[in-house]
Amino acid sequence: MFNDRFKNLGELQVPYQTFITAWQQYNDYLVNGFFYKRKSMLQSDILSLTQIKGKTADQRKFTQKENDLAKKTFEMNEILYKEKVISSEEYRQAQSTLINKQKAQHQIDVDIISQESQIRDKQKDIDQLNHDIFQQQKIFEQALHTLKSNVDSWLSKYTVQSPIDGQVVFVLPIQQNQFLNKENF
Protein backbone atom coordinates (compact mmCIF):
# COMPACT_ATOMS: atom_id res chain seq x y z
CA MET A 1 0.00 0.00 0.00
CA PHE A 2 2.83 2.41 0.83
CA ASN A 3 4.92 1.59 -2.22
CA ASP A 4 2.12 2.72 -4.53
CA ARG A 5 1.44 6.40 -4.12
CA PHE A 6 -2.21 7.26 -4.61
CA LYS A 7 -2.73 10.50 -6.47
CA ASN A 8 -6.49 10.66 -7.05
CA LEU A 9 -8.06 10.28 -3.64
CA GLY A 10 -10.16 13.42 -3.77
CA GLU A 11 -11.10 14.60 -0.29
CA LEU A 12 -8.77 12.00 1.23
CA GLN A 13 -5.66 13.18 -0.65
CA VAL A 14 -4.47 15.71 1.96
CA PRO A 15 -4.91 13.41 5.00
CA TYR A 16 -3.29 10.58 3.03
CA GLN A 17 -0.26 12.72 2.11
CA THR A 18 0.05 13.95 5.70
CA PHE A 19 0.01 10.35 6.83
CA ILE A 20 2.61 9.30 4.24
CA THR A 21 4.93 12.15 5.28
CA ALA A 22 4.64 11.20 8.97
CA TRP A 23 5.12 7.53 8.09
CA GLN A 24 8.28 8.28 6.08
CA GLN A 25 9.78 10.35 8.91
CA TYR A 26 8.95 7.69 11.46
CA ASN A 27 10.32 5.03 9.12
CA ASP A 28 13.58 6.97 8.78
CA TYR A 29 13.99 6.94 12.54
CA LEU A 30 13.20 3.28 13.18
CA VAL A 31 13.18 1.06 10.13
CA ASN A 32 16.14 2.66 8.36
CA GLY A 33 18.11 2.52 11.60
CA PHE A 34 18.94 6.20 12.03
CA PHE A 35 17.77 6.21 15.65
CA TYR A 36 19.54 3.01 16.64
CA LYS A 37 22.77 3.87 14.81
CA ARG A 38 22.93 7.34 16.35
CA LYS A 39 22.10 6.04 19.83
CA SER A 40 24.70 3.27 19.49
CA MET A 41 27.37 5.78 18.44
CA LEU A 42 26.52 8.05 21.37
CA GLN A 43 26.67 5.15 23.82
CA SER A 44 30.01 4.12 22.34
CA ASP A 45 31.25 7.70 22.79
CA ILE A 46 30.13 7.64 26.43
CA LEU A 47 31.96 4.36 26.98
CA SER A 48 35.15 5.77 25.43
CA LEU A 49 34.93 8.97 27.46
CA THR A 50 34.37 6.94 30.63
CA GLN A 51 37.46 4.85 29.87
CA ILE A 52 39.50 8.00 29.18
CA LYS A 53 38.22 9.50 32.43
CA GLY A 54 39.34 6.34 34.27
CA LYS A 55 42.81 6.54 32.73
CA THR A 56 42.99 10.24 33.58
CA ALA A 57 42.01 9.45 37.18
CA ASP A 58 44.82 6.87 37.30
CA GLN A 59 47.19 9.51 35.92
CA ARG A 60 45.97 11.88 38.62
CA LYS A 61 46.99 9.37 41.30
CA PHE A 62 50.50 9.15 39.89
CA THR A 63 50.71 12.92 39.62
CA GLN A 64 49.53 13.22 43.22
CA LYS A 65 52.36 10.91 44.31
CA GLU A 66 54.83 12.98 42.30
CA ASN A 67 53.45 16.13 43.94
CA ASP A 68 53.86 14.63 47.39
CA LEU A 69 57.48 13.76 46.61
CA ALA A 70 58.11 17.22 45.11
CA LYS A 71 56.55 18.83 48.20
CA LYS A 72 58.79 16.80 50.52
CA THR A 73 61.81 17.69 48.39
CA PHE A 74 60.83 21.34 48.50
CA GLU A 75 60.33 21.27 52.28
CA MET A 76 63.74 19.65 52.67
CA ASN A 77 65.30 22.28 50.36
CA GLU A 78 63.51 25.02 52.32
CA ILE A 79 65.15 23.83 55.52
CA LEU A 80 68.51 23.63 53.76
CA TYR A 81 68.01 27.15 52.36
CA LYS A 82 67.18 28.59 55.79
CA GLU A 83 70.31 26.93 57.17
CA LYS A 84 72.20 28.43 54.21
CA VAL A 85 73.32 25.01 52.93
CA ILE A 86 71.93 25.59 49.41
CA SER A 87 71.88 28.70 47.27
CA SER A 88 68.81 30.78 46.54
CA GLU A 89 68.98 29.55 42.91
CA GLU A 90 68.68 25.92 44.02
CA TYR A 91 65.81 26.92 46.34
CA ARG A 92 64.00 28.70 43.46
CA GLN A 93 64.46 25.64 41.23
CA ALA A 94 62.95 23.39 43.91
CA GLN A 95 60.08 25.86 44.30
CA SER A 96 59.58 25.99 40.51
CA THR A 97 59.54 22.19 40.30
CA LEU A 98 56.84 22.02 42.99
CA ILE A 99 54.71 24.65 41.24
CA ASN A 100 55.01 22.84 37.88
CA LYS A 101 53.92 19.56 39.49
CA GLN A 102 50.95 21.30 41.10
CA LYS A 103 49.99 22.86 37.76
CA ALA A 104 50.06 19.42 36.12
CA GLN A 105 47.65 18.10 38.74
CA HIS A 106 45.29 21.05 38.22
CA GLN A 107 45.35 20.39 34.46
CA ILE A 108 44.43 16.76 35.08
CA ASP A 109 41.55 17.92 37.31
CA VAL A 110 40.37 20.22 34.50
CA ASP A 111 40.59 17.30 32.03
CA ILE A 112 38.45 15.10 34.31
CA ILE A 113 35.83 17.85 34.64
CA SER A 114 35.86 18.31 30.86
CA GLN A 115 35.38 14.58 30.31
CA GLU A 116 32.48 14.52 32.76
CA SER A 117 30.94 17.43 30.87
CA GLN A 118 31.35 15.63 27.55
CA ILE A 119 29.72 12.51 29.02
CA ARG A 120 26.77 14.63 30.20
CA ASP A 121 26.50 16.20 26.75
CA LYS A 122 26.39 12.76 25.11
CA GLN A 123 23.72 11.67 27.61
CA LYS A 124 21.73 14.81 26.76
CA ASP A 125 22.00 13.88 23.08
CA ILE A 126 20.66 10.39 23.86
CA ASP A 127 17.81 11.90 25.90
CA GLN A 128 17.01 14.27 23.02
CA LEU A 129 17.08 11.36 20.58
CA ASN A 130 14.70 9.38 22.79
CA HIS A 131 12.43 12.43 22.95
CA ASP A 132 12.56 12.85 19.17
CA ILE A 133 11.62 9.22 18.50
CA PHE A 134 8.75 9.52 20.97
CA GLN A 135 7.58 12.68 19.19
CA GLN A 136 7.86 11.01 15.78
CA GLN A 137 5.85 8.07 17.07
CA LYS A 138 3.12 10.40 18.36
CA ILE A 139 3.07 12.36 15.08
CA PHE A 140 2.75 9.10 13.16
CA GLU A 141 -0.05 7.84 15.41
CA GLN A 142 -1.87 11.17 15.08
CA ALA A 143 -1.58 11.10 11.27
CA LEU A 144 -2.80 7.49 11.23
CA HIS A 145 -5.83 8.32 13.40
CA THR A 146 -6.60 11.40 11.31
CA LEU A 147 -6.46 9.36 8.12
CA LYS A 148 -8.66 6.65 9.64
CA SER A 149 -11.15 9.26 10.85
CA ASN A 150 -11.27 10.89 7.41
CA VAL A 151 -11.72 7.52 5.68
CA ASP A 152 -14.51 6.58 8.11
CA SER A 153 -16.16 9.95 7.49
CA TRP A 154 -15.84 9.49 3.72
CA LEU A 155 -17.29 5.98 3.94
CA SER A 156 -20.19 7.24 6.03
CA LYS A 157 -20.84 10.06 3.59
CA TYR A 158 -20.49 8.21 0.26
CA THR A 159 -21.31 4.55 0.84
CA VAL A 160 -24.31 2.53 1.90
CA GLN A 161 -23.65 0.02 4.65
CA SER A 162 -25.83 -2.43 6.47
CA PRO A 163 -25.25 -4.19 9.76
CA ILE A 164 -26.48 -7.47 8.26
CA ASP A 165 -25.87 -9.39 5.02
CA GLY A 166 -28.51 -9.21 2.35
CA GLN A 167 -29.50 -7.55 -0.87
CA VAL A 168 -30.49 -3.99 -1.59
CA VAL A 169 -33.50 -3.54 -3.84
CA PHE A 170 -34.32 -0.15 -5.27
CA VAL A 171 -37.85 0.73 -6.19
CA LEU A 172 -36.67 3.10 -8.91
CA PRO A 173 -34.17 2.13 -11.57
CA ILE A 174 -30.68 3.51 -11.00
CA GLN A 175 -27.56 3.80 -13.12
CA GLN A 176 -23.89 3.54 -12.30
CA ASN A 177 -22.42 6.77 -10.77
CA GLN A 178 -25.91 8.18 -10.29
CA PHE A 179 -26.23 10.52 -7.31
CA LEU A 180 -28.72 9.26 -4.72
CA ASN A 181 -30.33 11.25 -1.94
CA LYS A 182 -30.86 9.83 1.51
CA GLU A 183 -34.60 9.84 0.78
CA ASN A 184 -34.06 7.09 -1.80
CA PHE A 185 -33.28 4.63 0.99
N, C-alpha and C positions, 0 to 999 in steps of 0.2 A: 504494500500500500504506500510506503514512504518512498520507494524507488521511483514510482510513477507520480509525477507532479500533475495534479488536476488543475486545469486552467479555466474551466467553464462551470463553476459551481454556483454561479449567481449570488444570491444572498449569503451563501456560506463561504464564499471565496476569501473574504477578509479574516473571519475567525480561523479558517483552515490555514491561511498563510501565517497568521500569528502563532498558531500551534506548531507549524513546521519550523518556524524560526526558533521558537523555544525548544523544540525537540532537538534541532541541530546543535544549539548551544549546550544543552544538557548532554547530548551525545559526545560532543567534543571533550567535555569534562570527564565523563566516565568511560564510555565505550572506547574512545580513541586513546585513553590512558593518560591524558594531560594531567589530570588531578593526581593519579597515583605516581606518575613519574616525578612530578614536581615535589610531591610530599616525600617520596623516597630520597630524592636528592637533598632536600632540606634536612631530613633525619640523618643522612650520611654526613652532611656538613656539621650537624650538632655533635655527632659521634667523634668526628675528627677534631673539632674544637675542644671537646671534653678531654680527648687524649692529649692534645697539645697543652691544655691547662694542667693536666696531671704531670706532664714532663716539666712544665714551667715551675710547678710547685716543688718538684724534686730538685730542680735547679736552685730554687729559693733556699731550700734546706742547706745545700752545699755552700751557697753564698753566705748564709747566716753563719755557718761554721768558719768560713774564711773571715768574716767580719769579726767574729769573736776572737780569732787568733790575731787579727790586725789590731783589735782594741787592746789586747793584752800586750802585744809588741809595743804599741804606742804608749801605754801606761808605763811599761818598763823603760822606754826611751825618755819618757817625761821625768821619771825619777833620776835617770842618768843625766839628763840635761840640767835638772835642778842641782845635782851634785857636781856639775860642771865636768862630767866625764866625756860627754859627747858635745859636738859643736852645735850651734844653732841651725846650721844647714842640715845636719843629720836629723835634728829634731823636726824641722819643717818637712823633710822628706817622709818621715814616719807619719806626721800629721796628714800630709797629702795622700799617702797610701791609704790611711784610714778613711779619709773623706771619699776617695775614689771607690773604695769597697762599699761604703754606705750608699753612694749614688747608684752603684750597680744593683743593690738590693731594692732601692726605691724604683728603679726601672723595671725590675722583675715584678714588683707589686703592681705597677701601672699596667704591665702586660697581662697579668692575671685579671685585673679589673676589666681591661679591654676584651679579653676572651670571654668573660662572663657576660659582658654587654652584647657581644656578637652572638652568643648562645641564646640570649633573651630575644634578640632580633630575629633569629631563625625560628624560635618558638612562636613569635608574633606572626611571622609569615605563615607558619603551619596553621595557626589559629585563624588567620585571615582566609587561607585556602579552605579550611573546613567551613567557615562562614559562607564563602562564595559558593561552594558546592551545595550547601543547604539552601541558599537563595535560589540557585539555578533549579534545584529540585522543586521548590515551591512555585517558581515561575512556570516550570513545565506542568506541574499539577494544575495550576490555575488555568493555563492555556488549554489543557485537556478538558477540564470541567466546562470551560467557556464553549469550546467546540461541541462538546456533548450536549450542553444546554441549547445551543443554537440549532443543532441537528434535531433534537427532540422538538423544539419549537417549530422548525420547518416541517417535520413529519406531521405534527399536530395540525398545522395550517394547511398543508397541501395533500395529505393522504387520508384515506378512509380506513379505519381500523375497527376491528370487532374483537370483543373479548372471547368469542367462541368461533369454532370453525363452521363454515357453511358457505352458502352462495348468496350473492347480492343480485337481486332482480329489480330492474328499473321499470317503472310503469311507462315511461316515455322512451323512445329510442334515443340513444346517444351515440356520438362518434368519438373517435380517438382525438385526444387533446382538446376536447370540448370543455369549456368552463362550466362548472356546476355550482349552484348556490346551495347553501345549507338546507334550504327549503325542499330541495329535491330528494332529501333523504328522510 
